[in-house]
Amino acid sequence: QVQLVESGGGLVQPGGSLRLSCVVSGSIFSLYTMGWYRQAPGKQRELVAAISSGGSTNYVDSVKGRFTISRDNAKNTVYLQMNSLKPEDTAVYYCNAGGTFGPTKKQLDYWGQGTQVTVSS
């Protein structure tokens, strides 16, 4: 059973910072691509940042230069450092683990429960 548990969300003023953490258990963490998604009220869920098993990263344009995704394989943890936060960053943030495995290249995809980030004056 693969489980993902997020933490670090909360209320912050515009221009402030938060660091989200996601701890993965029940699998070999280093094999997965890890991602952070977010969903704002009334909007579709979007990919914010992702990091591959090899350490390559990508970001949605709206957070480039402000957010940094990283992983610590020894701790089975992925982080999202969020700086210069804006009200439009307000959303529920979800941790995701994904990959393809075995001779049939079976796709696996796991999600955390989400953590609320609110950016408001």
DSSP file with accessible surface (Angstrom, degrees, kcal/mol):
  #  RESIDUE AA STRUCTURE BP1 BP2  ACC     N-H-->O    O-->H-N    N-H-->O    O-->H-N    TCO  KAPPA ALPHA  PHI   PSI    X-CA   Y-CA   Z-CA
    1    1 A Q              0   0  193      0, 0.0     2,-0.5     0, 0.0    26,-0.0   0.000 360.0 360.0 360.0 118.1    0.0    0.0    0.0
    2    2 A V        -     0   0   21     22,-0.0     2,-0.4    24,-0.0    24,-0.2  -0.775 360.0-175.3 -90.4 128.7    1.5    3.3   -1.2
    3    3 A Q  E     -A   25   0A 106     22,-2.3    22,-2.4    -2,-0.5     2,-0.4  -0.977  12.1-165.6-128.1 140.1    0.7    6.3    1.0
    4    4 A L  E     -A   24   0A   9    107,-0.4   109,-0.5    -2,-0.4     2,-0.5  -0.992   5.2-171.0-124.4 129.6    1.5    9.9    0.5
    5    5 A V  E     -A   23   0A  81     18,-1.9    18,-2.2    -2,-0.4     2,-0.2  -0.969   6.5-159.9-127.1 117.1    1.1   12.4    3.4
    6    6 A E  E     +A   22   0A   8     -2,-0.5     2,-0.3    16,-0.2    16,-0.2  -0.616  15.3 166.4 -92.3 154.3    1.4   16.2    2.8
    7    7 A S  E     +A   21   0A  64     14,-2.1    14,-2.5    -2,-0.2   108,-0.1  -0.966  40.6  69.1-154.5 165.8    2.1   18.9    5.3
    8    8 A G        +     0   0   36      1,-0.3    11,-0.3    -2,-0.3    14,-0.0   0.339  60.9 131.3 107.0  -5.9    3.2   22.5    5.5
    9    9 A G        +     0   0   28     12,-0.1    -1,-0.3     9,-0.1     2,-0.3  -0.203  23.7 116.1 -72.3 169.3    0.1   24.3    4.2
   10   10 A G  E     -d  117   0B  29    106,-0.8   108,-2.7   105,-0.1     2,-0.5  -0.989  62.3 -45.7 163.6-166.3   -1.5   27.2    5.9
   11   11 A L  E     +d  118   0B 134     -2,-0.3     2,-0.3   106,-0.2   108,-0.2  -0.847  54.3 166.9-100.2 130.0   -2.3   30.9    5.7
   12   12 A V  E     -d  119   0B  23    106,-2.6   108,-2.0    -2,-0.5     3,-0.1  -0.983  33.4-113.2-142.3 150.4    0.3   33.3    4.6
   13   13 A Q    >   -     0   0  140     -2,-0.3     3,-2.3   106,-0.2    72,-0.2  -0.457  50.6 -81.2 -78.5 154.3    0.4   37.0    3.4
   14   14 A P  T 3  S+     0   0   53      0, 0.0    72,-0.2     0, 0.0    -1,-0.1  -0.304 120.9  28.0 -53.3 137.5    1.3   37.9   -0.1
   15   15 A G  T 3  S+     0   0   54     70,-3.2    69,-0.6     1,-0.3    71,-0.1   0.258 100.0 116.9  90.1 -10.0    5.0   37.9   -0.6
   16   16 A G    <   -     0   0   21     -3,-2.3    69,-2.3    69,-0.2     2,-0.3  -0.097  56.6-123.1 -82.6-176.1    5.5   35.3    2.1
   17   17 A S        +     0   0   60     66,-0.2     2,-0.3    67,-0.2    66,-0.2  -0.931  20.9 179.3-132.9 151.1    6.9   31.8    1.9
   18   18 A L  E     - B   0  82A  34     64,-2.1    64,-3.3    -2,-0.3     2,-0.5  -0.980  16.3-147.3-142.3 152.7    5.8   28.2    2.7
   19   19 A R  E     - B   0  81A 134     -2,-0.3     2,-0.3   -11,-0.3    62,-0.2  -0.977  13.9-158.1-123.2 118.4    7.5   24.9    2.3
   20   20 A L  E     - B   0  80A   0     60,-2.6    60,-2.2    -2,-0.5     2,-0.3  -0.710   7.5-162.9 -91.1 144.6    5.3   21.8    1.6
   21   21 A S  E     -AB   7  79A  20    -14,-2.5   -14,-2.1    -2,-0.3     2,-0.4  -0.952   8.2-168.1-126.4 148.1    6.5   18.3    2.4
   22   22 A a  E     -AB   6  78A   0     56,-2.0    56,-2.2    -2,-0.3     2,-0.5  -0.962   6.4-161.0-138.0 118.2    5.2   15.0    1.1
   23   23 A V  E     -AB   5  77A  70    -18,-2.2   -18,-1.9    -2,-0.4     2,-0.4  -0.873   8.7-156.1-102.1 129.1    6.4   11.7    2.8
   24   24 A V  E     +A    4   0A   2     52,-2.8     2,-0.3    -2,-0.5   -20,-0.2  -0.878  15.1 174.7-108.3 133.6    5.9    8.5    0.8
   25   25 A S  E     +A    3   0A  52    -22,-2.4   -22,-2.3    -2,-0.4     3,-0.1  -0.919  52.4  42.0-131.9 159.0    5.7    5.1    2.4
   26   26 A G  S    S+     0   0   56     -2,-0.3     2,-0.3     1,-0.2    -1,-0.1   0.528 104.1  52.9  88.4   6.8    5.0    1.6    1.1
   27   27 A S  S    S-     0   0   44    -24,-0.1     2,-1.2    -3,-0.1    -1,-0.2  -0.924  97.5 -77.4-156.3 179.0    7.1    1.7   -2.1
   28   28 A I    >   -     0   0  105     -2,-0.3     3,-1.7     1,-0.2     4,-0.3  -0.753  43.3-165.9 -89.2  99.1   10.5    2.4   -3.5
   29   29 A F  G >  S+     0   0    3     -2,-1.2     3,-1.8     1,-0.3    -1,-0.2   0.836  77.7  64.2 -56.9 -41.2   10.4    6.1   -3.5
   30   30 A S  G 3  S+     0   0   50      1,-0.3    -1,-0.3    43,-0.2    43,-0.1   0.673  94.7  61.6 -64.5 -15.5   13.4    6.7   -5.7
   31   31 A L  G <  S+     0   0   92     -3,-1.7    -1,-0.3     2,-0.1     2,-0.3   0.615  91.3  86.3 -84.1 -13.5   11.7    5.0   -8.7
   32   32 A Y  S <  S-     0   0    6     -3,-1.8     2,-0.5    -4,-0.3    67,-0.2  -0.621  73.4-129.9 -95.0 146.1    8.9    7.5   -8.9
   33   33 A T  E     -E   98   0B  63     65,-2.9    65,-2.5    -2,-0.3     2,-0.4  -0.802  34.3-150.5 -78.7 131.5    8.4   10.8  -10.7
   34   34 A M  E     +EF  97  51B   0     17,-2.7    17,-3.0    -2,-0.5     2,-0.3  -0.865  18.5 176.7-110.4 142.5    7.0   13.1   -8.0
   35   35 A G  E     -EF  96  50B   3     61,-2.5    61,-2.7    -2,-0.4     2,-0.5  -0.966  25.5-140.3-142.6 157.1    4.8   16.1   -8.6
   36   36 A W  E     -EF  95  49B   0     13,-2.9    12,-2.9    -2,-0.3    13,-1.7  -0.987  24.5-178.9-115.3 127.6    2.8   18.8   -6.9
   37   37 A Y  E     -EF  94  47B  59     57,-2.9    57,-2.9    -2,-0.5     2,-0.3  -0.811   6.7-160.2-115.2 161.6   -0.6   19.7   -8.3
   38   38 A R  E     -EF  93  46B  14      8,-2.3     8,-2.7    -2,-0.3     2,-0.4  -0.993   7.9-162.4-142.9 153.4   -3.0   22.3   -7.1
   39   39 A Q  E     -E   92   0B  68     53,-2.0    53,-2.2    -2,-0.3     6,-0.2  -0.954   9.0-161.9-138.0 116.0   -6.7   23.0   -7.5
   40   40 A A    >   -     0   0   23      4,-0.4     3,-2.2    -2,-0.4    51,-0.1  -0.573  44.7 -74.7 -89.8 158.0   -8.3   26.4   -6.8
   41   41 A P  T 3  S+     0   0  116      0, 0.0    -1,-0.1     0, 0.0     3,-0.1  -0.276 118.3   4.3 -55.3 129.2  -12.0   26.8   -6.2
   42   42 A G  T 3  S+     0   0   92      1,-0.2     2,-0.3    -3,-0.1    -3,-0.0   0.539 114.0 101.0  75.5   8.1  -14.0   26.5   -9.4
   43   43 A K  S <  S-     0   0  145     -3,-2.2    -1,-0.2     1,-0.0     2,-0.1  -0.814  75.3 -97.9-124.9 163.4  -10.9   25.6  -11.5
   44   44 A Q        -     0   0  172     -2,-0.3    -4,-0.4     1,-0.1     2,-0.2  -0.405  45.3 -98.6 -73.9 152.4   -9.3   22.5  -12.9
   45   45 A R        -     0   0   93     -6,-0.2     2,-0.4    -2,-0.1    -6,-0.2  -0.523  46.9-166.2 -68.8 136.2   -6.4   20.7  -11.2
   46   46 A E  E     -F   38   0B  73     -8,-2.7    -8,-2.3    -2,-0.2     2,-0.5  -0.950  25.0-111.5-128.9 148.9   -3.1   21.7  -12.7
   47   47 A L  E     +F   37   0B  58     -2,-0.4   -10,-0.3   -10,-0.2     3,-0.1  -0.661  31.5 177.9 -75.5 126.3    0.4   20.4  -12.5
   48   48 A V  E     -     0   0B   0    -12,-2.9    12,-2.3    -2,-0.5     2,-0.3   0.859  62.2 -14.3 -94.7 -49.0    2.6   22.9  -10.6
   49   49 A A  E     -FG  36  59B   0    -13,-1.7   -13,-2.9    10,-0.2    -1,-0.4  -0.990  56.8-167.9-156.6 151.2    6.0   21.2  -10.5
   50   50 A A  E     -FG  35  58B  10      8,-2.1     8,-1.8    -2,-0.3     2,-0.4  -0.988   4.5-164.2-143.4 152.1    7.5   17.8  -11.1
   51   51 A I  E     -FG  34  57B   9    -17,-3.0   -17,-2.7    -2,-0.3     6,-0.2  -0.993  17.3-139.3-139.1 129.2   10.8   16.1  -10.5
   52   52 A S    >   -     0   0   32      4,-2.6     3,-1.6    -2,-0.4   -19,-0.1  -0.245  33.0-100.2 -80.7 171.7   11.9   12.8  -12.1
   53   53 A S  T 3  S+     0   0   65      1,-0.3   -21,-0.1   -22,-0.2    -1,-0.1   0.789 126.3  52.3 -61.6 -25.8   13.7    9.9  -10.5
   54   54 A G  T 3  S-     0   0   70      2,-0.1    -1,-0.3   -23,-0.1   -21,-0.1   0.439 123.8-103.4 -89.5  -2.9   16.9   11.4  -12.1
   55   55 A G    <   +     0   0   40     -3,-1.6     2,-0.2     1,-0.3    -2,-0.1   0.434  69.6 145.5  98.4   0.5   16.3   14.8  -10.6
   56   56 A S        -     0   0   87     -5,-0.0    -4,-2.6     1,-0.0    -1,-0.3  -0.505  30.9-160.1 -71.3 141.9   15.1   16.7  -13.7
   57   57 A T  E     -G   51   0B  67     -6,-0.2     2,-0.3    -2,-0.2    -6,-0.2  -0.849  16.8-178.4-124.1 155.5   12.5   19.3  -12.9
   58   58 A N  E     -G   50   0B  87     -8,-1.8    -8,-2.1    -2,-0.3     2,-0.3  -0.983   7.5-165.0-149.4 155.2    9.7   21.3  -14.7
   59   59 A Y  E     -G   49   0B  46     -2,-0.3   -10,-0.2   -10,-0.2     2,-0.1  -0.961  29.8-103.7-138.3 150.8    7.3   24.0  -13.6
   60   60 A V    >>  -     0   0   40    -12,-2.3     3,-1.9    -2,-0.3     4,-0.7  -0.481  43.4-114.1 -68.5 146.0    4.1   25.6  -14.8
   61   61 A D  G >4 S+     0   0  126      1,-0.3     3,-0.8     2,-0.2    -1,-0.1   0.834 110.4  64.8 -55.8 -34.9    5.0   29.1  -16.2
   62   62 A S  G 34 S+     0   0   60      1,-0.2    -1,-0.3     3,-0.0   -14,-0.0   0.664 109.3  37.5 -67.4 -15.5    3.1   30.9  -13.4
   63   63 A V  G X> S+     0   0    0     -3,-1.9     3,-2.4   -15,-0.2     4,-2.2   0.456  81.3 127.5-114.9  -2.3    5.5   29.7  -10.7
   64   64 A K  T << S+     0   0  119     -3,-0.8     4,-0.1    -4,-0.7    -3,-0.0  -0.309  80.3  16.9 -59.8 133.1    8.8   29.7  -12.4
   65   65 A G  T 34 S+     0   0   86      2,-0.4    -1,-0.3     1,-0.1     3,-0.1   0.278 125.7  59.4  87.3 -11.3   11.4   31.6  -10.4
   66   66 A R  T <4 S+     0   0   26     -3,-2.4    17,-2.0     1,-0.2     2,-0.3   0.699  97.7  51.5-115.1 -36.9    9.3   31.5   -7.3
   67   67 A F  E  <  -C   82   0A   4     -4,-2.2    -2,-0.4    15,-0.2     2,-0.4  -0.818  58.4-167.5-108.4 148.4    8.8   27.8   -6.5
   68   68 A T  E     -C   81   0A  73     13,-2.3    13,-2.9    -2,-0.3     2,-0.4  -0.990   5.7-157.7-135.4 125.8   11.4   25.0   -6.3
   69   69 A I  E     +C   80   0A   5     -2,-0.4     2,-0.3    11,-0.2    11,-0.2  -0.820  22.1 163.2 -99.6 141.2   10.7   21.3   -6.2
   70   70 A S  E     -C   79   0A  53      9,-1.7     9,-2.8    -2,-0.4     2,-0.3  -0.958  20.9-147.6-148.8 164.8   13.3   19.0   -4.6
   71   71 A R  E     -C   78   0A  40     -2,-0.3     2,-0.5     7,-0.2     7,-0.2  -0.993   8.5-158.3-140.1 148.9   13.5   15.4   -3.3
   72   72 A D  E > > -C   77   0A  53      5,-2.9     5,-1.8    -2,-0.3     3,-1.1  -0.913   8.7-171.8-123.7  98.8   15.4   13.6   -0.6
   73   73 A N  G > 5S+     0   0   66     -2,-0.5     3,-0.6     1,-0.3   -43,-0.2   0.806  83.8  61.0 -65.2 -29.6   15.5    9.9   -1.5
   74   74 A A  G 3 5S+     0   0   96      1,-0.2    -1,-0.3    -3,-0.1   -45,-0.0   0.779 114.0  36.4 -66.5 -25.9   17.0    9.0    1.8
   75   75 A K  G < 5S-     0   0  134     -3,-1.1    -1,-0.2     2,-0.2    -2,-0.2   0.348 104.7-126.0-106.2   3.2   14.0   10.4    3.6
   76   76 A N  T < 5 +     0   0   57     -3,-0.6   -52,-2.8    -4,-0.5     2,-0.4   0.885  68.2 132.1  52.5  43.6   11.4    9.4    1.0
   77   77 A T  E   < -BC  23  72A   9     -5,-1.8    -5,-2.9   -54,-0.2     2,-0.4  -0.968  45.1-163.3-133.7 139.3   10.3   13.0    0.9
   78   78 A V  E     -BC  22  71A   0    -56,-2.2   -56,-2.0    -2,-0.4     2,-0.3  -0.944  17.0-159.3-117.4 144.2    9.5   15.5   -1.8
   79   79 A Y  E     -BC  21  70A  31     -9,-2.8    -9,-1.7    -2,-0.4     2,-0.4  -0.866  15.3-158.9-121.9 153.5    9.4   19.3   -1.1
   80   80 A L  E     -BC  20  69A   0    -60,-2.2   -60,-2.6    -2,-0.3     2,-0.6  -0.912  11.6-161.4-130.7 106.3    7.9   22.3   -2.7
   81   81 A Q  E     -BC  19  68A  62    -13,-2.9   -13,-2.3    -2,-0.4     2,-0.6  -0.797  10.4-166.1 -86.0 121.3    9.5   25.6   -1.6
   82   82 A M  E     +BC  18  67A   0    -64,-3.3   -64,-2.1    -2,-0.6     2,-0.3  -0.941  11.1 173.5-117.1 114.4    7.1   28.4   -2.4
   83   83 A N        +     0   0   59    -17,-2.0   -66,-0.2    -2,-0.6   -67,-0.2  -0.765  59.5  22.6-114.9 163.3    8.4   32.0   -2.3
   84   84 A S  S    S-     0   0   67    -69,-0.6    -1,-0.2    -2,-0.3   -68,-0.2   0.907  84.9-158.8  49.4  48.8    6.9   35.3   -3.2
   85   85 A L        -     0   0    2    -69,-2.3   -70,-3.2    -3,-0.2   -69,-0.2  -0.253   8.4-159.2 -65.7 144.6    3.5   33.9   -2.8
   86   86 A K    >   -     0   0   87    -72,-0.2     3,-2.3   -71,-0.1     4,-0.3  -0.843  31.8-110.0-119.4 156.3    0.5   35.6   -4.6
   87   87 A P  G >  S+     0   0   69      0, 0.0     3,-1.9     0, 0.0    32,-0.4   0.850 117.1  63.5 -54.9 -33.6   -3.2   35.4   -3.9
   88   88 A E  G 3  S+     0   0  130      1,-0.3   -48,-0.0   -48,-0.0    -3,-0.0   0.571  88.6  69.8 -70.8  -7.2   -3.7   33.4   -7.1
   89   89 A D  G <  S+     0   0    1     -3,-2.3    -1,-0.3    30,-0.1     2,-0.2   0.537  70.7 120.8 -80.5  -8.3   -1.5   30.7   -5.6
   90   90 A T    <   +     0   0   34     -3,-1.9     2,-0.3    -4,-0.3    28,-0.2  -0.397  40.4 107.1 -60.5 124.8   -4.4   29.9   -3.2
   91   91 A A  E    S- H   0 117B   1     26,-2.0    26,-2.6    -2,-0.2     2,-0.6  -0.967  75.5 -80.5-177.8 169.9   -5.5   26.3   -3.7
   92   92 A V  E     -EH  39 116B  36    -53,-2.2   -53,-2.0    -2,-0.3     2,-0.5  -0.863  48.0-146.7 -87.2 127.3   -5.4   22.8   -2.3
   93   93 A Y  E     -EH  38 115B   0     22,-3.0    22,-2.1    -2,-0.6     2,-0.4  -0.853  13.2-164.2-103.0 131.5   -2.0   21.3   -3.1
   94   94 A Y  E     -E   37   0B  43    -57,-2.9   -57,-2.9    -2,-0.5     2,-0.3  -0.931  12.9-138.9-119.2 137.0   -1.7   17.6   -3.8
   95   95 A a  E     -E   36   0B   0     -2,-0.4    17,-2.3   -59,-0.2     2,-0.4  -0.724  23.4-167.5 -89.7 140.2    1.3   15.4   -3.9
   96   96 A N  E     -EI  35 111B  12    -61,-2.7   -61,-2.5    -2,-0.3     2,-0.4  -0.988  14.0-166.2-132.7 140.1    1.5   12.8   -6.6
   97   97 A A  E     +EI  34 110B   0     13,-2.3    13,-2.8    -2,-0.4     2,-0.3  -0.995  22.2 165.6-122.4 129.1    3.8    9.8   -7.3
   98   98 A G  E     +EI  33 109B  11    -65,-2.5   -65,-2.9    -2,-0.4     2,-0.3  -0.971   4.9 134.0-143.8 157.5    3.8    8.2  -10.7
   99   99 A G  E     - I   0 108B  21      9,-1.8     9,-2.8    -2,-0.3     2,-0.4  -0.975  43.5-105.0 178.9 173.1    5.7    5.8  -12.8
  100  100 A T  E     - I   0 107B  89     -2,-0.3     2,-0.3     7,-0.2     7,-0.2  -0.982  39.5-177.1-120.6 137.4    5.7    2.8  -15.2
  101  101 A F  E   > + I   0 106B  53      5,-2.2     5,-2.3    -2,-0.4     3,-0.2  -0.945  30.9  11.4-139.9 150.9    6.8   -0.6  -13.9
  102  102 A G  T > 5S-     0   0   54     -2,-0.3     3,-1.7     3,-0.2    -2,-0.0   0.063  95.2 -56.3  77.8 175.6    7.4   -4.1  -15.1
  103  103 A P  T 3 5S+     0   0  136      0, 0.0    -1,-0.2     0, 0.0     0, 0.0   0.755 136.5  50.4 -65.2 -24.9    7.6   -5.8  -18.5
  104  104 A T  T 3 5S-     0   0  120     -3,-0.2    -2,-0.2     2,-0.0     3,-0.1   0.398 108.5-124.8 -90.0   1.3    4.1   -4.5  -19.4
  105  105 A K  T < 5 -     0   0  158     -3,-1.7    -3,-0.2     1,-0.2     2,-0.1   0.918  34.7-162.2  54.3  49.6    5.0   -0.9  -18.4
  106  106 A K  E   < -I  101   0B 127     -5,-2.3    -5,-2.2    -6,-0.1     2,-0.4  -0.409  12.3-129.1 -64.0 131.1    2.1   -0.7  -16.0
  107  107 A Q  E     -I  100   0B 162     -7,-0.2     2,-0.4    -2,-0.1    -7,-0.2  -0.707  25.3-171.7 -86.1 129.7    1.2    2.8  -15.1
  108  108 A L  E     +I   99   0B  41     -9,-2.8    -9,-1.8    -2,-0.4     2,-0.3  -0.954   5.4 178.9-121.6 143.8    0.9    3.6  -11.4
  109  109 A D  E     -I   98   0B  91     -2,-0.4     2,-0.3   -11,-0.2   -11,-0.2  -0.962   1.4-178.0-150.3 122.3   -0.4    6.8   -9.9
  110  110 A Y  E     -I   97   0B  68    -13,-2.8   -13,-2.3    -2,-0.3     2,-0.3  -0.939   6.6-159.9-128.4 148.9   -0.8    7.7   -6.3
  111  111 A W  E     -I   96   0B  93     -2,-0.3  -107,-0.4   -15,-0.2   -15,-0.2  -0.937  11.5-134.5-130.0 146.3   -2.2   10.8   -4.6
  112  112 A G        -     0   0   10    -17,-2.3  -107,-0.2    -2,-0.3     3,-0.1  -0.290  36.0-103.4 -83.7 179.6   -2.0   12.4   -1.2
  113  113 A Q        -     0   0  112   -109,-0.5  -108,-0.1     1,-0.1   -19,-0.1   0.641  61.9-114.2 -83.5 -14.8   -4.9   13.9    0.7
  114  114 A G        -     0   0   13    -19,-0.1     2,-0.4     1,-0.1   -20,-0.2   0.106  18.2-129.7  96.4 150.2   -4.1   17.5   -0.1
  115  115 A T  E     - H   0  93B  23    -22,-2.1   -22,-3.0  -108,-0.1     2,-0.4  -0.999  23.0-120.0-137.8 135.6   -3.1   20.5    2.0
  116  116 A Q  E     - H   0  92B  89     -2,-0.4  -106,-0.8   -24,-0.2     2,-0.5  -0.592  23.2-171.6 -81.1 130.5   -4.7   23.9    1.9
  117  117 A V  E     -dH  10  91B   0    -26,-2.6   -26,-2.0    -2,-0.4     2,-0.5  -0.990   5.6-176.7-118.2 122.3   -2.6   27.0    1.0
  118  118 A T  E     -d   11   0B  45   -108,-2.7  -106,-2.6    -2,-0.5     2,-0.6  -0.984   8.7-168.9-123.5 123.7   -4.2   30.3    1.4
  119  119 A V  E     +d   12   0B   4     -2,-0.5     2,-0.3   -32,-0.4  -106,-0.2  -0.946  30.9 139.6-113.4 111.4   -2.5   33.6    0.4
  120  120 A S              0   0   60   -108,-2.0    -2,-0.1    -2,-0.6   -34,-0.0  -0.998 360.0 360.0-155.6 146.5   -4.3   36.6    1.7
  121  121 A S              0   0  130     -2,-0.3  -108,-0.0  -108,-0.2  -109,-0.0  -0.453 360.0 360.0 -76.5 360.0   -3.7   40.0    3.3
